[in-house]
Amino acid sequence: MPASPEIFPGITHLSGRFRGILLDAYGVFWGSNEFGLLPGAKEAMEKLVSSGKIVGILSNSTQLALKEIHKLNRHGLERGKHFHFLQTSGEVARSIFLNEKLPFETPKNRFFLFGGAHPRFSSHEAIFQDTRYMETSDIDEADFIYIAVPHINGEDQENPEVFQEEVARIKLRNLPMVCPNPDQFAHEGNPPKAVVRQGSIARMYEKIGGQVFYIGKPYARAYEMAMDDFKHEGVTHSSDVLMVGDTPETDIRGARSLGIASALITQTGIMADRIHCAGLESVLRDLSPCDCPDYFIGRFIDDIHAASQPC
């Protein structure tokens, strides 16, 4: 990667090169559930659609797609006017549980829930409804562990180490773990701050020898479902799509693996947090080759006062 890559001010500096724009939600156009839409995001999405772009949303949220669409509707985002389709990791997980076999044996078809239901998010039960898998409160009766949104007494946590003891205790059973959201952190609160998500628990489990099956970005099934939606809208080739995200290890890595061009946002979301803590040069230097985007943009929205500049 060049020492000083070009950073474009906003999405319209790149969108003309592509027919389809695939957006991550958190950190791109969405601040948090308490904050809502980032300023200018609604107008930027409408501008893309009105200019003839097919706009999709691919989120690692473990909510089902319809629930996320209803949430966006409450904030004024409408399908057909601001976006054309939305896929979530929860929707990908449900598709897998309904139609595909897990990559390990499940003779009992039962799972144990890590962490319990989060009071501010819909229950995991919607994902498993009408599937072969049932929840059990007895871990000894389970075939695998399913990670719910991590919390302690209903409160999000900023430090994943507070879950270390519980992860070590579960590892004694040596069950495979299903991680429906590979993101290690996501922004919540107002102002938004990074809090622990399922990916942090999964990586902690792997470090002590546990087996993890990941669902969602950066894994291929999520992007394949998004490409199916693009094809329904007339965008048939992955080379015609640009993925826009704020997390290199999920948004960028997954896009690269499927031949989709990618743009990494640097001034909002997870990448902005890293740059604030370690500095831009250090963060860029530490990116692995598979996590390096094709483009950098400051924000999703265009700042008419900004100019394209090196970092």
N, C-alpha and C positions, 0 to 999 in steps of 0.2 A: 504494500500500500504506500502511496506517496506520502512524504512527511507532512505535506500541506494540501490535502485533497480539497477540491472545490465544494463549497457548501451552498446549495441553492436556497433562496429565501423561502420558497413555498412550492406547493404541488404543481401549480400551473406552469412552472418552468420546465417540468418533465412530462406532464400529461399528454402533450401533443404527440409524443412518440409512441403512445400506446392506445389500444382500443378499450382495454379493460383496466380498471384500477381496483385493487384488492386492499382493503384497509383493515388493520388491526383496530380495535376500539380503544381500550385503555391506553392513555398516553399519546394517542393520535388525534382523535376527535372527542374523546370522552375523558373527563378528569377523574371522576369517581362517582359512586352512587349518590354521595352527598353533594358533590360539586356540580355534577351534570355535564353538559356539553362545554367544551373549551370555547372561549370567545372566538367568534367568526367561523366556527366549524360548520354550522348549519348552512351558512351562505356559501362556503367553499364546496360543500357536497352538492348543493343545488346547482352551482355553476358548472361542476363537472358533468352532471346529468344533462343539463340544458345544452351543453356543448356536444352532446352525443356520446359521451363516455358511458360504458357499462360499469357501474360501481357496485362492488360486493364488499361484504364485511365478513371477516374470518376471525373470530374471537376464541380465546381459550377459556371463556366463561363456561362453567359446568351447568348453567341454566339451559333449558331447552330453547330452541330458536324462537318459537312463538312468544315466549315470555319476554325475551330480549327485544323483539320487535315491538311488543306492547309498551315496554319501557321507553324505547326511543320515540314511539308515537306520542307519549305523554310529554316529551320534550320538543315536540314539533317536527320530528323527522318522519317523513312519509315514504313508503315504498313507491317507487316510480318517479318521485320528485327529488328525493335525496339519496336513494340507494335502490338497487334492484333485487338484491337477495342478501340473506344473512345466514351464516353457518356458525355454530358454536361447538366447542369441544364436547359439551353435554349431548348435543345432537349426534355427533360422531360416535360417542360412547353408546348411546341408545341403539344406533344402527348396528354396532358390533354385537351388543348383548342380544339383540333380536335376531340377527341374521347370520352371525359368524361364530365359530368356535374360538375360545380363548386359547392362547399358546401354551396351556398347561392343562392337566387333567382336573376335571371338576365333577367327581362322581356324586357328590352330595348336592351340587348346584346351590351352595349356600356361601354367603360372604359375611365377613365381620367388618363393621364400620369403624374406621379410625377417626376419633375426635368427636363423634356425635353430630347431630344436625346443628347448623349455624342458625341462630335466631333471625338473622336478617336476610337469609337466602332461602329459596324454595328447597324443599326436601329432596334428597336423592331418590326418593321413592318414585318420582315421575320418570326417571331414567330407566328404572328396572320394571316398571309396570308392564304386565303381559309378557315379560321375558321368562326364561326358565330359572332365573336366579332369585333366591329369597334371602333376606337378611336374617342373621341369627345373632343373639346376644352372647352366645357361648362360642368363644373363639375355637375351642376344641372341636366344634361341629362344622367349622367353616373350611372351604376349599381355598379361599383367598381373602385378602384384606382390600377393602375399597377405601380410598382416602377422601373424606369429606373436607369441606373448607376448614382449615385449622383455626381453632380459637380456644380460649380458656375462659370458661364461665361467660360465654357470649361475647368476649372482647377479642378483637384482632390483636395480633402480637407482631412486634417489629423484629424480634430476635428469635431465629429458629432454634437456638440452643435450649429454649425453655421446653421444647418437645422431645429433647434427646432421651430423657429417662423413659418416657412412654414408648418411644421407638425401640429402644433397647429391650424393653420388657416384651414387646410383641415379637421381636426377632427370635425369642426363645422358642416360639412355635414353628419358626422357619417356613412360614407360608408365603407364597407369591403375593405381591402387592400390585394392585391396579391403580395407576395414577391418571385421573381424568383431566388434569390440568398440569402440564409440564412447567408452567411459569413458577419460578421460585418466589417471586414477589409480585404484588399488584398494588396499585394506588387506591386507597380508600380514605374517607374523611374529607374535611374541608377546613383548611387547605389539604389537598391530597398528600398522603405520605405512604411510603412503601411498607406493606405489611406482608407477613408470611403467607404463602399459598402452597398448594399441594406439591409442587415441584421440589420445594425445600425438604419436605418430609421424605419424598421418594429418594432424593440424593443422599440424605442421611441414612436411609435404610440400605441403599446400595453400598455405602462406605463400610458398613459392618457386615457385608456379605449377603444382603438380601437380594432377591430377584424381583425386578420391577417391570411391569408391562405398561408402557406409556401410551396415552391417547391424546390427540390434539397436536397443535404445532410444536415441534418441527416435523412431525411424523407424516408420512406420505398420505395416509387415508384422509386427513383433514383437507389437504390441498387437492386431492383427487375429487372430493365432494364439491369443493369450490369450483374446480374446473368443469365439473358436470353442469353446475349452475351457469357458468359463463357460456358453455356450449348451447344451453337452452336459450340464451340471449343473443346467440350469433357470434360469440367470440370463441373460435374453435382451437386456436393454437396458444400454447403457454407463452410463446415468444411475444405475443401481443398483449401480455398482462404485466403490470407493475405492482408488486407487493410493497406496501408502505407500513412500517412498523417501528417500534421503539426498543425492541429487545433483540440483540444479535443472535442469541442462542436458540430462539424459537422462530421469530418472524423471518429473519434473514437466512438462517441455516436451512429452514424448510423450503423456502422459495428457491434457493440455489440448488437444492437436491433435485428439484423437479424442472429445472431450466427456466424458472420464472425470474425476471429481473426484479431487483429489490432496491428500496430506498430507505435509509435509516434516519430517523428523526433525532436531532441532537439537543433540542431546547425544551422538550417536554417529555414526560414519562420516565421510564427506567433509565434510558441512556443519559438523560439530563441529570438524574441523581448521581450516576457514576462520574460524570464529568465534573459535577460540583464537588465531589469528594476527592477525586484523584487528579483532575486536570485533563484536558482534551488530549494532549499528546500522549500521556501515559495510557489512557483508555484505548486510544486507537492502536497504539503499539502492542497492547495485550490481546487484541482481537485475533482469534485463530483464523486461518485462511478460509475455512468453511463458513465463518460468520461475518466476512467482509462484504458489505453491500456494493452494488454497482454505482450507487449514488448516495449522497448525503443531502438532506434538507434540514433547514433550521426548525421550521414548524410546518404542520400540514397546511395551515392557512398562509396566504401570501401577505407579506408586509410591504406595502407600497413604498415605505421609507427605507427598506433594506436593499442592499445590493449584494450580488453574488461575490463572495469573498473567500480567500484561503483561511484555513485555521492554523 
